[in-house]
Amino acid sequence: MKTVMPMIYFTNLIMINMGIWNKNENKFANMFITFDTGASVTTISNEILEKLGYDSTSGITKRITTASSVNYVKSINIDKIMIGDLEIDNIEVFAHVFPSESFSFGVLGLNVLSMFDVNLIFSRKLIEFSH
């Protein structure tokens, strides 16, 4: 199965539009998150997770190293995510506070990206996910 989606440039970031399951409304909530092959685990804003019906304060505390510091975050599982036409169930994410300057609700990390072959087609500003 394969899906191709737009690669959205915003400042110095590559963003994609991804769906995260909204437990409160029983449907996907679409949001722009950063495509980041340097992130080990997908990380979503605490605030967004809470709005979607997830308890961002529960879960196991994990230590992460960011570009600027070491932080402690909660590891939680979300019901499912949607990347283009591809749906993935029961995904671990880290709940973290994102500064307003980041212009992102989260980071798509290697725990999800490694499930696919990912082709970055810069000349056409597309990202292809296949497996």
C-alpha positions in Angstrom: 0.0 0.0 0.0 1.2 3.5 -0.8 0.2 7.1 -0.2 1.7 10.3 -1.6 1.2 13.6 0.2 2.4 17.2 -0.1 5.6 18.2 1.5 4.9 21.5 3.1 7.7 23.9 3.8 7.3 26.2 6.8 10.2 28.3 7.9 13.0 25.7 8.0 10.7 22.7 8.6 9.1 20.1 6.5 5.5 19.6 7.7 2.9 17.1 6.8 -0.9 17.0 7.4 -1.6 14.0 9.7 -4.7 12.8 11.4 -4.8 11.9 15.0 -7.8 10.0 16.4 -10.1 12.3 18.4 -11.6 10.1 21.2 -14.1 12.8 22.1 -15.6 13.0 18.6 -14.8 9.5 17.3 -13.1 10.9 14.2 -9.7 12.0 13.0 -8.5 15.5 13.8 -6.1 16.8 11.1 -3.1 18.8 12.0 0.3 19.9 10.7 3.2 18.2 12.4 6.9 18.3 11.7 8.5 15.5 9.6 11.7 14.7 11.6 14.0 11.8 10.9 16.1 12.9 13.9 13.3 12.3 16.4 13.2 8.7 17.8 9.6 8.8 18.9 6.6 10.8 17.6 5.8 13.6 20.0 2.5 15.5 20.2 1.6 18.7 22.1 0.2 18.0 25.6 -2.5 20.5 24.9 -3.6 18.9 21.7 -3.6 15.4 23.3 -5.9 16.7 26.1 -8.3 18.3 23.5 -8.5 14.9 21.7 -9.4 13.0 24.8 -6.1 11.6 25.9 -4.6 11.9 29.4 -1.2 13.5 28.8 -0.3 13.2 32.5 -0.6 9.5 32.8 1.7 6.9 31.3 5.4 6.1 31.9 7.8 9.0 32.4 10.6 8.9 29.8 13.8 11.0 29.5 14.3 12.7 26.1 17.1 14.9 24.7 16.0 17.7 22.5 18.3 20.1 20.5 18.5 22.4 23.5 17.9 20.4 26.7 17.0 17.2 28.5 13.3 16.8 29.4 11.0 14.3 31.0 7.8 13.5 29.2 5.0 11.0 29.5 4.7 8.1 27.0 1.2 7.4 26.1 -0.6 5.3 23.4 -3.0 7.0 21.1 -5.7 4.9 19.3 -4.7 5.6 15.8 -3.1 8.0 13.3 -3.7 8.6 9.6 -1.0 9.5 7.2 -2.6 10.1 3.8 -4.6 6.9 3.2 -2.6 4.8 5.7 -4.0 4.1 9.1 -1.8 2.9 12.0 -3.3 1.6 15.3 -2.1 1.9 18.8 0.9 4.3 18.5 3.2 5.3 21.3 3.7 9.1 21.4 5.5 11.4 23.9 3.4 14.2 25.4 5.4 17.3 25.4 5.1 21.1 25.6 5.9 22.8 22.3 6.9 26.5 22.3 4.6 28.7 20.3 7.5 29.6 18.1 7.7 26.1 16.8 4.6 26.5 14.7 4.0 22.8 15.0 1.6 20.5 17.0 4.1 17.7 17.1 6.9 15.8 15.5 6.5 12.6 13.4 9.4 10.4 14.5 11.2 7.2 13.6 8.8 5.0 15.6 6.3 5.7 12.9 8.5 6.5 9.9 10.4 3.2 10.2 7.1 1.3 9.5 7.4 2.5 5.9 9.7 3.1 3.0 9.7 6.9 2.8 10.7 8.7 -0.4 11.2 12.4 -0.3 10.6 13.9 -3.8 12.0 17.4 -3.3 11.6 18.4 -6.9 7.8 17.9 -6.7 7.5 18.7 -3.0 6.0 15.3 -2.2 6.5 12.6 0.4 5.7 9.0 -0.5 5.0 6.4 2.2 4.8 2.7 1.2 4.9 -0.7 2.8 
